[in-house]
């Protein structure tokens, strides 16, 4: 026996894109059902970094998701680029009038889930055997088995694939209809979470002869830091003392505040874009359609931008039946996505050495960093991209 639910938009994936889409659609009077293979606890406790652009913060606060980002998040008015033993601060407000907020992704998800459940949203966690059907029909559907073993079919007008880079949605687009742009990188980040006070008030991006390091923060008592490593690195082979020595050697000039390291992981680097982001009545958003290296802090922000465009297009359809914005959704979203890809790639290649890097290449990278930090125009471009471009559509 299969139970049936009827809704306007079936959303596959309860990450930032799927939950925010459900929230914004609800504000427009558009119904949705959200499913995810993960449990609520797993979603809320999977710790991931997060830098929110000013525009992303405004969306969360102004649409009523939560103002906790303003209380618990850390507003950053700049970053430091460090190379050849010297630090160069790039201040954002004086250049572009905006800032960013350090607010981890799992905190955003906690806010979104609480907000949606308080509004009576239909979110199904811990589902299995999910499948997407009939994207080219007028009645597409999603089937799944819930946590109690009951089978369900969600019949909808449209489907949103927001199930991340490992989800099912994009793979339902036939290869003949889909172009996959993928770029792996020959390095990774060795990341740690440590019980310690902040070593710096703002993020330090440090490029040196012995490799890149990022000194970030998480809270007043827990810090997140990274250093460039080989993608095959085994974290178990590194003692705490070795990790602190390695990090300290890469940020000469700043004395790191050390503490107990309670999490170690290796973050792989890759760039990916799926074209097209729409297939019949199914639309991709967020990591289901694109991923970026973390260097430019664009991942979650690009997902929010996708959702704004998709919400605007769906609202136009349900308000007056027009499909013009739906028909151009992929084209509109991809313009910003490729700008984000370019910025992320630029930051990554400028700050990291490749295994085959020639001494000339290293000095050229330092020359590029010097060009950026010594030029108002160069600083302004970095500040503009890092804090986020204006959104293509509004929200209410």
N, C-alpha and C positions, 0 to 999 in steps of 0.2 A: 504494500500500500504506500502511495506517495501523497503527501499533503501538499496543497498548492497555496501559494501566497501571490497576491497581485499588488504590484507597486509601480511607480513611474520609472524609477531608476534602480537597477540592481547593481550594487557596488561590491566588487570582488577584491577584498584587501582592506584591513582595518589599520593601515599605517597613517602617517600624517595626511597624505593626499586623500585617501578614502574617507577618513573621518571628517576632515575639513569640508570635503565636497558634500557629505551628508548634512553637515551643519549649515552650510550656505544655502543648499537647496531647501532645507526646512524653513529658512527665513523667507524664502520666496513662495512658500506654500506647496513645494514639490516633495512628494513622498519618496522614501528610499528604504532599502533593506541592505545591510552590510554584513558580509560573511568573512571569516578569516579562519585559517587552519590552526592558528595559535590560540592559546588560552589568554584570557585577560591578564593574568599574572605574568605570563611570558612576555607579552607585549610591553607591559609597564616596567618590567625589571631587566629588559635587555638594554644595557647601558651603551649609549652611543653619544658621541660628541655633538655639539650643535652651536653654530653661530647664526643668529637670526639678523637679517637685514632690518633696517628701520621700518621698511614697508611691511615686512612679514609680521613684525611686532604690532604694528598698527592694525593689521587685519585681525589678529587674535584678540586684541583688546577692544577695538571698536565694534566688532561683531558679537561681543559678549562671550567668547570662549573662556577667557580668564584674564584677570589683570595680575596674576601671580608672577608673570614674567617681569613686571615692573618692580615687584617687591623682592623676589628671590633671584631674578636674573642679574647679571653684572653688566652694566652699560660700559662699553669700551669706546673711547673717543679717538683711538689710534692703534697702530701696531708699530713694532720696531723691526726693521730689516738690519741684520748684523752680518757683516762680511769683512774679511781681512782685519779682524780684531776691533772693529769700530761699529757702534750702533748708530742707526739713523732712524729717528722717529718720523712717522707720517701721521700727522694729525688730521682727522676727518672733518670735524665741524668747520674749521677755518677754510677748508678747500671745497667742500660740497654741502655743508650744512646738515650732515646726517651722521649717525653713529651706528654701531651694531651692539647686539646683546649676546652675551655668553649665556645660553640657556639650553641645556642638553635635550636631545630629541625625545628621550623617554619622558622628560618632564612635560613637553608639549603633548605627548600622547596621553599622559595622565590627565592633563587638563581637558583634552578633547573627549576622552572616554567619559569622564565625569559629567561634562556638559551635555553630551549626547544622551546618556542614560537618564539624566535629570529631566531632559525634554521628552522622555518616553520613546527614544529611538529604538528601532528594531535592529540589534546587533547580535549576530550569532557567532560566538567564539567556538573554538575547538571542533570545527567541522572537518570532514574528510570526503574523499571521492568527489570533489567539486569539479564541475564541467560547465562549459559555456556552449549554448546551442542557438542556431538560427539567427546569427548576426545580420544576415541579409534579408530577414523576414521583417514583417511589421510587428511581430510578437516574439522577440528574442527571449531566452530564458537561461537561468542558471540552476543546475541541480546539485544537491549535496546531501550528505548524511550528517545529522547533528550529533552532539556528544552523547545522546541517549540511544543512538542507533536508528533513529527515525529518518526516513528519506523524505526530501523536500524538493519542490520545484518552485522557483521564483519567476513568475512571468512579469515582464516589464516592457516599457516602451523603448528603453535604452539600457545598455550595460556600460559600466565604467570599470576598466581594468586598472586597479591601483594596488596590485599584489606584489610589487617589488621586482627586483632583478631576477629572482628565482621562481617567480610565479608562473601561472599557466596562461594568462591572458594573451601576451604577445605571441606566444607560440601557436595560438589558434589562427593567426594570420598566415595564410599559405606563403611559402618562400617566394613564389612567383609574384606575390603582392607586397612583399616586405623587403626592405634593404637594411642590412645590419652593418653599422659602422662601428668597428671595434678596434681599440688601440691598447694593447697591454704595455706595461712599463717594466724595465729590468731591475726595479728596486721596490722596496716596501718600507713600511714604517713599523718599528718595534715600539709598541705603546705600553705605557704603564699607568696605573692608578696608584697613588701613594698617599698615605696619611701624613700630611704635612701642610704648613701654612704656605700661602703663595710666595713664589720666588720673584715674581714681577707683577705689577699692577695691570700690565697689558701683555698681549701675546708677543713673543720674540720668535721671529723666523731667522734662523742663523745658518748661513752657508759658509763652510770652511773647507780647508784642504782635506780634512779627515771626515767630511760628510755633513749632511744637513741635520738640524735638530729644531724642534718646535717646543717652546716652553709655553704651555697653556695653563688654564685653571679649570676647576670644577666648582669649588666652593671655598669657604674660609678654612676648611680643614682637610679637603681632599683635592689633589692636583692631578692633572692629566699632562703627560709629557711624551714626546716621541723622538726617536732618532732613526735616520735612514739605515736600512739594513738590506741584506740579500733576501729575496722572497722565500728562500728555503730555510731561513733561520729557525732554529728550535729554541723557544723561550726557556725550556727546562735547562739548557746548557749555560744559562747566564745567572750568576748569583746577584743578589742585590748590590753588593759592593761593586761588582763589575759594571752593572747598569749605571750606577751613580757616577762612577769614574768616566764612563763613556759619555754620558750626558754632559758632565762638567767640562770635559775636554773640548766639547763642541760649542760651548757658550762662554768662552773665556771673557772675563769682565763682569760676569754676574755670578755671585756665589749662590748656588742652589741650596734651598732648604730641604734637607733630606728627611725621610721618614719611612715607615714600613710600607713596602710595596705589596699590595694585596691582589693585584690583577696584572697579568702580562699577556699580550697578544701581538700577533703580526697582522698588520692591515695591508692587504694586497692593493695594488694600484691598477686601475683600468679606466678607460673612457669608452662609453658606449652610447649610441643613439639608434633608435629604431625609427625608420621611416617606411611606412606611414604610421601615424598615431591614431588613425581611425580606420575601421574596417566595418562597412555596413553601419549597423547601429551600435557598434562597440567602439569605445574611445579609451585610449591609454593615457595615464597621467602619472607623474612622479617616476620613481625608480623602475617601474614597469617599462618605461619608454626610454630612459636615459640614466646613466651614472657618470659621475665625474670624480677625479682625484680629490681628496679632501683639502688640498693646499689652498684653493680659492674660496672655501667655505660656501659652496653654491648648492649642494645637494638638496637640502630640505627647502631652501628658498626657491629653487626652480620648480619643485613640486607644488608649492603654494601658488606660484605664478600660473602653472598649468590649470590648477583648480579654478582660479579666478576666470580664466578664459572659457573653460568648460561650463562653469556655472552661468556665465553670461549667455553662452550659446543655448544651453538648455532652457534658461528662463525665456529667451526670445521665442523658442519653439512652443513652450507651453502657454505663453501669454498670447501669441498671435499666429502660431502655426508656421512661422517662417523657418526655413532650414539654412538660410544663407550663412549664418555664423557657425552652425554645425558643419556645413560643407567645407568651411575654411579653417576649422579648428586646428588641424594639424599644421597647416601653413603658418598660422598666427603663432602658435606655441613654439614651433621650431626656430623661429627667428631669435627669440630670447634664449632658447636652449643652446643654439650654436654660439651665441655671444658668451654664454656661460662656459661652454666647452673651451672656447678660445682663451678666455681669461684663466681658467683652471690650468690649461696646458701651458700657458705662458708662465704663470707663477711656478708651476712644477718644474719646467725645464730650466728656468732661470736660477732656481735654488738648489737643484739636485745634480749630482755628478752621475753620469752613466759609467758602467764598468769599463768601457773602452775609451773614456774621455782622454783626449790628448791635452798636454799642458797648455797648448794654445786655446783649446776650448774652455778650459778652466779660467784662464785670464780673460777671455772674451766674456764669460758670464759675470765676472767681477766688474768688467767694464760696463756691462748692461745694468747691473745693480747700481753702479756709480752714476750712470746716466739717469736712471729713474729717481734716485734719491737726491740728486743735485739740481733737478729741474722741477720747477713748479708745474709745468705741463705734465711731466712724467708722474709726479706725485698725485696730481689731480686725476689722471686716468686710473691709477691704482685705487685711489680713494673712491672714485665714482663707481667702479666695478665692484669693489669689495663691499661697499655699503648698499649697493643695489640700484639698478636703473628703475625709473618709474614703471609701474605696471601698465600693461597694454589696455587693461579695462579697469573700471572702478568696481566698487562693492558697496553694499548697503545691508 
